[in-house]
Amino acid sequence: MFKFKKKTTTELDYNNIPKHIAIIMDGNGRWAQQRHLPRIAGHKKGMNVVKDITKAASDLGVKALTLYAFSTENWKRPDQEVNYLMDLPEKFFSTFVPDLVKNNVKVNVMGYVDQLPESTQKAINDAIEDTKECDGMILNFALNYGSQDEIVTAVQKIAQKVSDGSLNVDDINKDVVSDNLMTSSLGEFANPDLLIRTSGEERLSNFLLWQVAYSEFVFDDTKWPDYTKEDLMKCIAKFQGRHRRFGGLKNK
C-alpha cells in the first residue's frame, strides 16, 4: 500500500467505492498563469499530482483510474508546450514505475500511440512491460485520445468484420461496439462509475463519450495542480450520495 502522511477528514463508505474513476485533469495552464509562471510549470506540478492521486485511488480500492493526459485536439497548442507534454511520460515513468510495481499497479495506455514521438512510445511501452505482471489497480492513461475518433475507429473495425464475413449485421449490438472501443482492455471496468473534471469547467471535451452514458459526473472547482487526496475523497463522497438507477427505479 502507498503511504500518506497527511490525514483526511472526509468519511467514506468503503463498500461503495467507485470501481472505475475517470478524470479530466484540467487547469494546469491557468494555475501557472495565475502565478505568472509559464504553462509548462503547471504541467510539471500536475505530474506530481498524478502520482499522489494514483496512490490515493489505489489505497481507496479503486480498480481502474483513467486519466485524460493528452487529447487529439491538444496538438493545436504551442509547439513548446506540446514538446514538453511529449517528454512527460519519460519523466513520469522513470521516477514512478518502481512505486507502481511495488504497489501492484498496472499501466495501460489508450489512444493513437503510434502517432506519438518514438521516445514517448518507448517510455509508454517500457512502463507497460515493467508492470504487466501487476494485478492491482489499472492506471489507464488516455494519451493522444479523442472519443469521436475512437468511435469512428470502432465502426471501421466492425464494418471490416462484416465485410470479411466474420460478423453479421444483425449481430451488431451495444456489446459489439463496446468490445471494439479502446477501453475494452479494461474488461468489466470499461465504463467509469464516476467522472471528475477539475478547474470548474463543465464539459466532456471529447472524452469517453460512449462509456460515460451512466457515469456520475462531479465538476470540481479545484485546478489540477492543487488537487489532493482529500479533494478526491470529497468527489467520491458526492458519488456515494447519489442514487444510480440506470434508467430504472430505485428499489425501496
N, C-alpha and C positions, 0 to 999 in steps of 0.2 A: 504493500500500500504506500502511496505517496504520503508524505507527512506535511502538515500545515502548522505553522506556529501561531497564526492569528485565530482567535476564537470567533465563531459566528453566533448570531443571535436568532436567526430565523429558524423556526421549528417546522420540520417536515414529517410527512407520513412516509417512512422508508419502505412501506409496502406498496406505494403508489408513485414510484419514481418513473418518469417517462423513459421508455426503453431507448428511444432514438430522439436526440435533440439536434436540430439543425440551427445554425447561427449565421446570420448575415452580419459580418464584422464591420460595422460602418462607423465612420467618424475619425479615422486616423489623420486625414488631411486637415480637417477643421480643428482637431485637437492641437496639431502642430502650429497652425496659423494663429490660433488664439494666444500662443506663447511666442509668437514672432520667430518660429523655427521653420526650416524647410519641411516640406510634406514628408520627405523620407524619414524624418525624425519620428513622426507619428507611426510610420510602418515599423520602425525599429522597436519602438516601445510596444507596439501591438504584437510583435512576435513574442515578446516575453509574456504578454497576457495570454497568448495561445497556450504557452507552456502551463501557466497557472490554471487556466480553465480546463485543460486536458486532465491535469492532476485532480482537480475538483470533481469533474464529471466521473472519472474513473472511481474515485473514492466513494461517490454517492451511489454507485451501482448502475450508472448509465451503460447500456450495451453498445450503442453506436453514437458517435459525435461527428456530425458533418459540418465542416467549416467552409464558408464561401470565401476562398482565398484570392481568386483572380477570375474575372468573367471574360467571356469572349469579346465584350464591349470595352474592356479596360485597355485594350491596345491603343485606344484613341487618346490615352493620357500622354503627357510629355515624355519624350524618349528617356530622359534621366530617371524619371520615376519608374517607367516600365523596366528599364535595365536593372534598377535596384530590386524591384519585385521579383525579377527572374533570378537574381542572386540569392534571394532569401531562403529558398528551400535548402540550398547547400549549407548556409549558415545555421539554419534552424536544425536540420537533421544531424549535422556534425556534432552539435552540442547536446542534443536531446535524445537521440536514439538509444544510448546506453540506459537512460532512465526509463524509456518506453519498454525496452526489453526486460529490465529489472522488474517492472510492474505489469508485465504481461499484456501490454497494449500493442495492438496490431495496426500497422499503417496501411491505408488503402487510398488510392487517388482515382478520381473520376474526372473526365474531361478529355479534350483533344490534346493529349500529352505529346503526341508525335509532332505537333506543331511548335513545341517549345524548344528553346536552345538546347543543344546536346548536353551541355554541362548541367542544366536544370533537369533534363531527363535522367541523367546518370545519378544525380542526388536522390531523385524520387525512386528510381529502380533499386538503388542500394538500400534505401530505407525500407522498402517493401520486402526485399530479400532478407535483410537483417531481422525483421520482425515477423517473418512468415510462420514461425512456429508458435507465436503467441496466440492464445485463445481467450484473452480477456476482452476489454473494450476495443472496438474498432474506431480508430481515429481516421476519419474519411475526409480528405481534402477535395473540394471542388476547385479544380485548377484548369484554367482555360476552358471553363464550362459555361454553357448557356442552355437553358431549358428548352427554348424553342428549337435550337439546333439539335439538341438531344432527341426531341420528339420526331423531328424530320428524319434523323438517322435511324430511329427505331422503325418508322414507317417504311423507309427504304429497305431495311433488313427483312421486314415482314413481306413486303412486295416481292423481294427476291426469292423468298421461300415459296411463295405462291407461284412465281414464275417457273421455278425449277421443279415444282410438283411435290415438294415436301410438306406443304401446308395448304389446306383447303380454305377458300374464302369464308365459308360458313363456320369455320372453326376459330376465326379471329374473334377474340373477346378481350375483356379488360386484363385478364391474366396474361394473355399472349403479348399485349402491349407492354405490361409491366416487366415481363421477362426479357424484353428487348431494350429496356432502358438501362442507363449506366448504373443505377442503384441496385440492379438485380444481384450484384455480387454480395449485397448485404443480407440477402435471404429474407428471413422473416422480419428483419428490421428495416426493410427497404423504405417504408413510408414513415416520416417523422411523426412522433406524437406531439411534439412541441417545436414550434419555430419561433426563434427570438431574433429581433433586429435591434441593434443598438443605435444610439445617437438621435433617436426621436423621429426618424423617417418612418412612414407607414406605407410601404410598398414592397413588392416581392422582387423587383429588379431581375426578372427572368431567371428565377431560382426555384427549381423543383416544382414547376407549375402543376404537373400531373400528381406528384407524390404528396402534396400538401392538401389534397382535397378535403380531408377530415382532420387535419392538424389543428391544434390550438395555437393561436398567434399571440405573442406578447411583444409589444413595442416598448423598449426601454430608452429613456432619455440619456442614459449614460453613454458617453463616447467610448469606443472600444479600448483605447489605451488606459482608461480609468476603470474598466470593468473588472470586477473582483468575484471571488467565490461567493461572497455574501450577495452580490447582485444576481448571480446565477441561482442561488437558493431562493431569492425573492421571486424570480421568474417561475421557478418550479412550484413555489407556493401558490402563485396565481393559477398555474395549470391545475394544481390539486383542488382548487376551489371551484373549478368548472365541472359541468356535467356533460360528458361526451355521450351523445345519443346516436351518432352515425345515421341520422335520418329517421330514427325510430323514436320511441317514447321511453323515458326513464322508468325503470322498474320501481314500483312502490315498495 
